[in-house]
Amino acid sequence: MLYLLPMGIKPLSLEEIKKMTVACRIAADTLTYLEKYVKIGISTQEIDELAFDFMQTRGAKSACLGYHGYPKYTCTSVNEVVCHGLPDPSVILKDGDIINVDVTAWIDGFFGDTSRMYMIGNVSDEARDLVETAQMARDKGIEAITPRGYTGDIGFETYKYVTRKGYTVVKEIGGHGVGRTFHDEPFVPAFGKKGKGERLVPFHCITVEPMVNQGVEDVVEFNIPGSSIKYYNTADGKLSAQYEHTVLVTDTGYEILTLP
């Protein structure tokens, strides 16, 4: 049947998909590389530098550095920080912490974007359940992707899973298109209705990255000096967790490009 592409979205060519796959592979490998270092006693600044050093060895640059004035290579969001946490030498990981590390590798004109949680030392059962819920919520959302489907299909499955577990999702921040640019259409929320929202374009990449809060869904916004990027904390100070994959929508389904 005839299908009109959403305004501004141009599907990737086969050659561009190959380049996108390389960028996503580097991003995913960066998070795997960090596993042996993200432990009790390391600072989020050290994590940031380790991630950048690894990306450099693979020929990639950090897309975060300088993006709208953002001053670091990665985002490191600890405990109640929802997203865009700023690496800091004074933030030292301690027993029981949870941390999301978000990396975007840029190489040959394409962006690979992914994040994951790390649990530090003896994490409480409550924190562990939140982290596992965030990971499953992302996976449930990805499983809802169909070519020419809707972003609401993704959000519906994510929201249903999270709320049934007794948690909330952040609504004003979410996934996005990615590929030739760092952030592109469509916006991919962690809530929605089936058959609603923006259409998914075959051979275009999106990120699926629900942010799951232990308490209320509300967040508090904070400035980052010299940048228009903000970081966000949970409004009630309770924990938040997030997992993110870059996913290629295909003509038959989807392909996750940032699998570890």
C-alpha positions in Angstrom: 0.0 0.0 0.0 1.1 3.6 -0.4 2.9 5.0 2.7 4.0 8.6 3.2 7.1 9.1 5.3 6.9 11.4 8.3 8.3 14.8 7.5 12.1 15.0 7.9 12.8 11.3 8.2 14.9 9.8 5.4 15.5 6.0 5.6 19.1 4.8 5.8 20.7 3.2 2.8 22.4 -0.2 3.1 25.8 1.5 3.2 24.6 3.9 5.9 23.2 1.0 7.9 26.6 -0.6 7.9 28.2 2.6 9.2 25.4 2.9 11.9 26.1 -0.7 12.9 29.8 0.2 13.5 29.0 3.2 15.7 26.5 1.1 17.7 29.0 -1.7 18.2 31.6 0.7 19.6 29.0 2.2 22.0 27.9 -1.2 23.2 31.5 -2.5 23.6 32.3 0.6 25.6 29.7 -0.3 28.3 31.0 -3.9 28.3 34.5 -2.6 28.8 33.5 -0.5 31.8 32.1 -3.5 33.7 35.4 -4.3 35.3 35.9 -0.8 36.4 32.5 0.4 37.7 33.0 -0.7 41.3 33.1 0.7 44.8 35.6 3.5 45.1 35.7 4.7 41.5 34.6 8.3 40.7 32.1 9.1 37.9 34.9 11.3 36.4 37.1 8.3 36.1 34.3 6.3 34.5 33.9 9.2 32.0 37.6 9.2 31.1 37.7 5.4 30.7 34.8 5.4 28.4 36.4 8.1 26.2 39.7 6.4 26.1 38.1 3.2 24.9 36.1 4.9 22.2 39.3 6.5 21.0 41.0 3.2 20.7 38.2 2.2 18.3 38.4 5.3 16.2 35.3 7.0 17.6 34.6 10.2 19.3 32.2 11.0 22.1 29.1 12.7 20.7 28.3 14.1 24.1 31.3 16.4 24.5 30.3 19.9 23.4 26.8 18.9 22.5 24.8 22.1 23.4 27.7 22.9 25.7 27.8 19.6 27.6 31.3 19.4 29.1 31.8 15.6 29.5 32.1 12.5 27.4 29.3 10.5 29.0 26.3 10.9 31.3 26.7 9.1 34.7 23.4 9.1 36.7 23.7 7.8 40.2 20.7 6.7 42.4 18.1 9.5 42.3 19.5 11.1 39.2 17.2 10.2 36.3 19.4 11.2 33.4 22.2 13.5 32.1 24.1 13.1 35.4 27.4 15.0 35.1 30.6 13.1 35.7 32.4 14.5 38.8 35.6 13.6 40.5 33.9 14.2 43.9 31.1 11.6 43.2 32.6 8.3 44.4 30.6 5.1 44.0 29.8 3.4 47.3 28.3 0.1 48.3 24.6 -0.2 47.4 24.6 2.5 44.7 23.1 2.0 41.3 24.4 4.0 38.3 23.4 4.5 34.7 26.2 5.2 32.2 25.0 6.6 28.9 27.4 6.7 25.9 27.1 7.8 22.3 29.9 7.0 19.9 30.3 9.1 16.8 32.2 7.7 13.8 32.1 8.2 10.1 29.2 10.5 10.4 26.9 8.3 12.5 25.8 8.1 16.1 25.4 4.9 18.3 23.6 5.6 21.5 23.1 3.2 24.4 23.0 3.1 28.2 22.8 0.5 31.0 22.7 0.2 34.8 25.5 -1.1 37.0 24.8 -2.3 40.5 27.5 -1.5 43.0 28.4 -4.0 45.7 25.6 -5.2 47.9 22.5 -3.6 46.3 19.2 -3.8 48.2 16.5 -6.1 46.9 14.3 -3.0 46.2 17.0 -1.4 44.0 17.7 -4.6 42.2 14.1 -5.1 41.3 13.9 -1.5 40.0 16.9 -2.1 37.8 15.6 -5.4 36.5 12.2 -3.7 35.8 13.8 -1.0 33.8 15.7 -3.5 31.7 12.6 -5.5 31.0 10.6 -2.4 30.3 13.0 -1.5 27.5 12.8 -5.0 26.1 9.0 -5.0 26.2 9.0 -1.7 24.3 11.4 -3.0 21.7 9.2 -6.2 21.2 6.3 -3.9 20.2 8.2 -2.4 17.3 6.7 -3.1 13.8 7.5 -1.5 10.5 5.0 1.4 10.0 3.8 0.9 13.5 3.5 3.7 16.0 5.5 5.1 18.9 2.4 4.6 21.0 2.7 0.8 20.6 6.1 1.0 22.3 5.0 3.3 25.0 1.8 1.2 25.7 3.8 -1.9 26.4 6.5 -0.1 28.5 3.9 1.7 30.6 1.8 -1.4 31.2 4.8 -3.4 32.4 6.2 -0.7 34.7 2.9 0.2 36.3 2.0 -3.4 37.0 5.3 -3.7 38.8 4.3 -0.7 41.0 6.7 1.8 39.5 6.2 5.0 37.4 7.7 6.2 34.1 9.1 9.6 33.3 6.9 11.1 30.7 8.6 14.3 29.5 11.9 12.6 28.6 12.3 9.6 26.3 13.7 7.9 23.3 14.3 9.5 19.9 15.4 9.0 16.3 19.1 8.6 15.8 21.6 8.0 13.0 23.0 10.8 10.9 22.1 13.1 13.7 22.4 12.6 17.5 18.7 13.4 18.2 16.1 13.1 15.4 12.4 12.5 15.0 10.4 10.7 16.3 10.1 11.2 20.1 9.7 7.7 21.7 7.8 8.0 25.0 7.5 5.4 27.7 3.7 5.7 27.7 1.1 5.8 25.0 -1.8 4.1 23.2 -1.7 1.4 20.6 -2.0 2.8 17.1 -1.3 6.4 18.3 1.8 8.6 18.2 4.2 9.0 15.3 4.8 6.4 12.6 7.9 4.2 12.6 9.8 4.3 9.4 11.5 1.2 8.0 15.3 1.5 7.9 15.3 4.3 10.4 16.9 4.0 13.8 15.3 4.9 17.1 16.3 4.6 20.8 14.1 2.9 23.3 15.0 4.1 26.8 12.3 4.1 29.5 13.3 5.9 32.7 11.6 4.1 35.6 11.2 5.7 39.0 10.8 4.0 42.3 8.4 6.6 43.5 6.6 9.5 41.8 7.0 10.1 38.0 7.8 13.8 38.6 11.4 15.1 38.1 13.3 18.2 39.1 15.4 20.0 36.5 18.9 21.4 37.3 21.2 23.5 35.2 24.6 22.4 33.9 26.9 25.4 33.9 27.8 26.6 30.4 25.3 24.2 28.8 21.7 24.2 27.7 21.5 20.5 28.6 19.8 19.9 32.0 20.1 17.0 34.4 17.1 15.6 36.2 16.5 14.1 39.7 13.5 12.3 41.0 11.2 14.8 42.7 10.9 12.6 45.9 14.6 11.6 46.1 13.8 7.9 45.4 15.8 5.8 42.9 15.5 5.8 39.1 16.8 3.3 36.6 17.1 3.3 32.8 18.3 1.0 30.0 18.7 2.1 26.4 19.2 0.4 23.0 19.5 1.8 19.5 17.1 -0.2 17.3 16.9 -0.3 13.5 13.3 -0.6 12.3 13.3 -3.0 9.3 10.8 -3.9 6.7 9.9 -7.0 8.7 10.5 -6.0 12.3 13.5 -4.7 14.1 17.2 -5.3 14.8 18.9 -4.2 18.0 22.2 -2.6 17.1 23.6 -2.1 20.6 23.4 -5.6 22.0 26.5 -6.3 24.2 
